[in-house]
């Protein structure tokens, strides 16, 4: 019998071969290391006892790939054709998922939405290739709290591009009312993890 070469062994561990369950477990460990508890004031002024800095994972090489693997799987499952979100929390998530989609041969349009239109150039608020009406579109973010920023993104896409948002993909749902608010607006919410996964007994 021919002995397997190191290259063949490395190929067996290539991206996309690893079971999604193992990818979830690896990502969960990374996320857990970035979570802080105790009284914390968010940028919205809302007080929380559960804080997660998503960029510590989404801007880390391995973390970005793990997130992209899981988000791309959700996009396939839900038939998503376009994906993006409000800058800047959604930017690394969008880019990593887009690169992986290209490598896997999955068509996926990408965009990001500015908080306000540029005051120069084309004064665009939505950046990226033109989005056609009718595309099944998902908005993404690292954390879901009240849902306000995601609805702001939805409004921009609807008003400026005529695009209807059908889905929201989130890394962590804080379980503080945002999911219910989005679902009331007709947006299906898919979080990779929820607060209860890291603080058992605290979720709804």
N, C-alpha and C positions, 0 to 999 in steps of 0.2 A: 504493500500500500504506500502511495506517495504521501509524504508528510506535508501537512498544510503549511503554506508559506506565511510569514508574518503579514504580507500584504493581504492575503485572503482573509486572515483573521481580522485585520483592521476593517475590511470591507463588510464583514458581518455586523460591525457596530456602526455602520454608516448612518447618517441622519435619515429618519423615516423608517428604519428597521426596528428601532426600539419600541416596545409596546407602549401605548398611550398611558397605561396605568403607571408604568415606571417613570414616564416623563412627568406625570402629575405629582408623583411622590417626590421627585427631585425638585420640582418647582415649589412644592409646598414647604420643603425644608428651607429653601432660599427665602421665601416670603416670611416664614416664621422668624427668621433671624433679623428681619427689618421692622417688625411690629413693636410698637411702644404702647404701654398702657399708663393709666393715670390721667389726671385732668389736663386736657390739651385743647387750646383754642384754634380752630381751623381758620382759613383765610376768609371764609364766609361770616366769621364771628360766632359760629355755632360751637358749642362745647361738646367734646367727645372724650371718652375714656379708651378709645381704640384708634391708634394712628398708624398709618402705613405710608411710607415714602416709596411710591412705585418706581421712581427713577433709579433707585438703588439696585433694582432687579432688571428693569427694562433697558437700562443703559449698560448693563454688564453683559459680556459676550454670551456666556452660557445661558444666563437668564433670558436674554432676548430671544434666543433660539427656542427655548422651552415654551415660552409664551406663544411664539409664532406657530409652533407645532400644534398647540391646543386650539388656538384661534382659527387656524386654517382648517382644522378638522371640523370645527363648528360651522365655519363658512360653507364647507362642502355639504355638511348635513342639512343646513338651512337653505341651500341654493343661493347664497349671497354672491352678487356680481360686482359690488363696489363696497369699499371699506375705507374709513378714515375717522377723524375726530377733531376735537378742538385742540389747537396748539396751546401748550407744548407737551402736555401729558400724553396725548395720543400719538405724537410723532414717531417715537422709537418703536412703538407697537405696530403702527401702520407700516413703517418701512421694513421691519423684520418679517412681518407676515407677507408683504408683497414680494420680497426677495425669495422667500421659501415657495410661494405660489408659482413664481416664474420657474424655479428649479424643478418643480413637480409638474409643470405644464398645466397649471390651473389658471384660467383667465380670471383676473381680478383687477378692477380699476381702483386706483388709490387717490386720496385727496386729503387735504387738511383744511380746517376752517380757522381763520383769524378771529380774534375777539372783536376786532374792529377793522373796517376796510383800510387799506393803505392810503396815505395822503398823497402819494406820488405814483408815477407809472400808470398802470391800467386800473389802479384803485380797486383791485379785486379783494374780495373777502374769502372766496373759495379758491384754493390753489391746487393745481394738478390738471391733467387732461380733462377735456370737456366731459361732463356727465350727461348721458342721454336720459330723457324722461322714461320712466318705466323700469329702470334698473332696480333690482332688489338690493337695498342698501343697508349696511350695518354701520352704526357709529360705535366707536370704541373708547375706552378710558381705563385708567389704572384702578380707580376707586369710585364706587357709587355711594353717595351720601344722600343728598336731597333730590338729585336728578336735574338740578337747575342747569348745569353746564351742558348736559346732554340734550336738554330741551332747547337750549340756545343754539346748539349745533343743528338740531332738527329744523328749527325755524329758518336758519340761514340757508340750508339746503332746499327747503321747500320754497322759500320766497325768492331766492336768487338763481336757483337752478331747476326748479320745478321737480325736484326729486323727492319721492316719498320714502321716509325711513321706516323700515319694518322691524329692525332688530337693534339691540344694544348688547355688545360683548364687553364684559367687565372682568378685570383680574380679581378684585375683592369687593364684595358687597358688604358694606358696614351694617346693613340691616337697620337703617334709620329712616325708612319711609320712601327712599328713592325708587325702589323697584315698583312699589304699588303706584306711585305717581306716574311712572313711565308706562306701566301696563294700562292705566286708566286712559292714557293718550294713544293706545293701540300699538305700543312698541313692545315686542317680546324681549324679555331680559334674560341673558344667559351669563351668569357669573361663573368663573372657574372655581372660585372659593367664596365662602361666606364667613362672616365674623364668628359664627358658631364653630367653624372648623378649627379655629385657633383659641377660642374662649368658650369651651363647652358649657352649655347651660345658659348662655346669654342671648342666643338667637330667638327669633320669633317663630 
